Amino acid sequence: MPAAAPLMPDTLQWLPATGQPEQLMLLLHGWGAAAADMAPLATALRRAFPQAALLAPEGFEPVDSGLAGRQWFSLQDITEANRPGRVDSVLPRLADWVRAAQQASGVGPAATALVGFSQGAILALELAQRHDGICGRVLSFSGRYARLPEVPLAHTTLHFFHGATDTVIPAQQSRLAMQRMGELHGDATIDIANGVGHALPPELVQCAVQRLQTHIPHRTWMAAMGAVPGLAQRQAGADDD
């Protein structure tokens, strides 16, 4: 259950039973949903990372279609051309919220993970791209970029998770993002689940836990190789063979 004394207003939270948080995971829900919809994901992450603080905010505005739920930006008359502008309009407020959560929890950017589903994943990806280093990891479930990036991230690892049969945001969007990361030599992983649509299924959640527990960021490898004279150059030469 979320703790009774929230670190942040209008935010569901799951905190360590004892001691200070060692990681911060910020869970951004999809369009027409609510913070409570991220509770199953929070439970799985908390089980794997008991010293993490998990915060799930509500979308900044009610959906504008007359339905229940919250949204981060409007989907009315959304197009490829106007989507980036709508996302950009939300990012300053979200950046302020993320920094406030880091200050309230005492956890810095390197130990912060942005975890988004659908529209929340769009915001997580774009925020990390706009403010490289605001978090150490982005977990994008059924997400996409509003615009594919032109430069790699120096301080953030990206993990893409998608259902192969997603018809809301097709899995091809994650594949395109992963392809771009390869072109930019960015640090990223991808997991596609067969027979899964636009959802947060247990198999992809487990993939996310494994990625968080086992993936060593490229920047960490490079720093380690830099401690050994000539090792980074030898590794780069081997990669070119």
Helices and strands as residue ranges (DSSP letters): E 11-14, E 23-28, G 35-38, H 39-48, E 52-57, E 61-62, E 70-71, H 83-105, G 109-111, E 112-117, H 119-130, E 137-141, E 157-163, H 172-184, E 188-193, H 202-214, H 218-226, H 231-240
